Amino acid sequence: MTTYTDLYANQGADTVFLITLVDDNDVTVDLTGYTVRAKFAKHHSSSTKHDFLAEVANPPTAGAISLRLFNEGTDLIKAGRYQYDVETVYDNNGTVTVERVAEGVLYLEPSITK
C-alpha cells in the first residue's frame, strides 16, 4: 500500500519527516531487515534528482521511516514544488523485493534570512 503525503520544508533548515507504514488492515509494518531509499525531483523525468537521507527508524518494528534534509543541501536547491517517492528494499536470501511505500509533493519554501 502506497501512502500519499505532502511534505513541507524550509530552505536552509534541517528537516526530519517520519512516515509510519501500516498495511491494509491498519497494522504497523515491521521493517526489520529492510533498507529504504528516497528521492525528489521537479518531475518524474527530471535529469536532476535529489536524495533524502532515508533510514528505517528505531525500533524497526514500529514501521517508521525517517527522511532527512540538511540545511547545506536545501540552500543549494531552488525553492518550489517537487515530487518525491520512498521505496523499501528487502533481500530475502538473494530475492530482492522493492516496493514504493510513499509518494507525494515536497514543498521547499524559500528562505529570506541566510
C-alpha positions as CSV (number, residue, x, y, z in Angstrom):
1,M,0.0,0.0,0.0
2,T,1.4,3.4,-1.0
3,T,0.9,6.3,1.3
4,Y,0.4,9.8,-0.3
5,T,1.6,12.7,1.9
6,D,2.6,16.2,1.1
7,L,5.8,17.4,2.9
8,Y,6.9,20.9,3.7
9,A,10.5,22.0,4.3
10,N,12.2,25.4,4.6
11,Q,15.3,26.2,2.5
12,G,18.4,26.4,4.7
13,A,16.9,24.4,7.6
14,D,17.4,20.9,8.9
15,T,14.2,18.9,8.5
16,V,13.1,15.4,9.5
17,F,10.0,13.7,8.3
18,L,8.7,10.5,9.9
19,I,6.4,8.3,7.8
20,T,4.8,5.3,9.6
21,L,3.8,2.4,7.4
22,V,0.6,0.4,8.0
23,D,-0.8,-2.5,6.0
24,D,-4.3,-2.8,4.5
25,N,-5.6,-4.0,8.0
26,D,-4.2,-0.8,9.6
27,V,-1.4,-2.9,11.3
28,T,2.1,-1.4,11.6
29,V,4.6,-2.9,9.2
30,D,7.6,-4.5,10.7
31,L,10.7,-3.1,8.8
32,T,13.3,-5.4,10.4
33,G,15.8,-6.3,7.7
34,Y,14.6,-3.5,5.3
35,T,16.5,-0.6,3.9
36,V,14.9,2.4,2.4
37,R,15.7,5.0,-0.3
38,A,14.0,8.2,-1.3
39,K,14.5,11.0,-3.9
40,F,12.8,14.1,-5.0
41,A,12.8,16.0,-8.3
42,K,10.8,18.7,-10.2
43,H,9.0,15.9,-12.1
44,H,9.5,12.2,-12.8
45,S,11.6,12.7,-16.0
46,S,13.9,15.3,-14.5
47,S,17.6,14.7,-15.1
48,T,18.4,16.2,-11.7
49,K,17.2,14.2,-8.7
50,H,17.9,15.0,-5.0
51,D,18.4,12.4,-2.2
52,F,16.8,12.4,1.2
53,L,18.9,10.7,3.9
54,A,16.4,7.8,4.3
55,E,16.6,5.3,7.2
56,V,14.4,2.8,9.0
57,A,13.8,4.5,12.4
58,N,14.4,2.5,15.6
59,P,12.9,0.2,16.5
60,P,12.2,-1.2,13.1
61,T,9.1,-3.0,14.5
62,A,7.5,0.5,14.8
63,G,7.3,0.7,11.0
64,A,8.6,4.3,10.8
65,I,10.9,5.7,8.1
66,S,12.9,8.8,8.7
67,L,13.6,11.2,5.8
68,R,16.1,14.0,6.4
69,L,17.1,17.1,4.6
70,F,20.0,19.2,5.7
71,N,20.4,23.0,5.6
72,E,23.5,22.9,3.4
73,G,21.7,20.9,0.8
74,T,18.4,22.7,0.7
75,D,20.3,26.1,0.4
76,L,21.6,24.9,-2.9
77,I,18.2,23.8,-4.3
78,K,15.8,26.2,-5.8
79,A,12.6,26.7,-3.8
80,G,9.5,25.3,-5.3
81,R,7.3,22.2,-5.7
82,Y,8.9,18.8,-6.1
83,Q,7.6,15.2,-6.5
84,Y,9.1,12.6,-4.2
85,D,8.8,8.9,-3.6
86,V,10.1,6.4,-1.0
87,E,10.9,2.7,-1.6
88,T,11.6,-0.2,0.7
89,V,14.2,-2.8,-0.2
90,Y,14.2,-6.3,1.3
91,D,16.6,-9.0,0.4
92,N,15.2,-12.5,1.2
93,N,18.2,-14.9,0.6
94,G,19.0,-13.3,-2.8
95,T,15.5,-12.4,-3.9
96,V,15.3,-8.7,-3.7
97,T,11.9,-7.0,-3.4
98,V,11.5,-3.3,-4.0
99,E,8.2,-1.6,-3.1
100,R,7.1,2.0,-3.4
101,V,5.6,2.8,0.0
102,A,5.2,6.6,0.0
103,E,4.9,9.4,-2.5
104,G,3.7,12.9,-2.8
105,V,4.7,16.5,-3.2
106,L,7.6,18.2,-1.3
107,Y,7.2,22.0,-1.0
108,L,10.5,23.6,-0.5
109,E,9.8,27.1,1.0
110,P,12.2,29.9,0.2
111,S,14.4,31.4,2.8
112,I,14.7,35.1,3.3
113,T,17.3,35.1,6.1
114,K,20.5,33.3,5.1
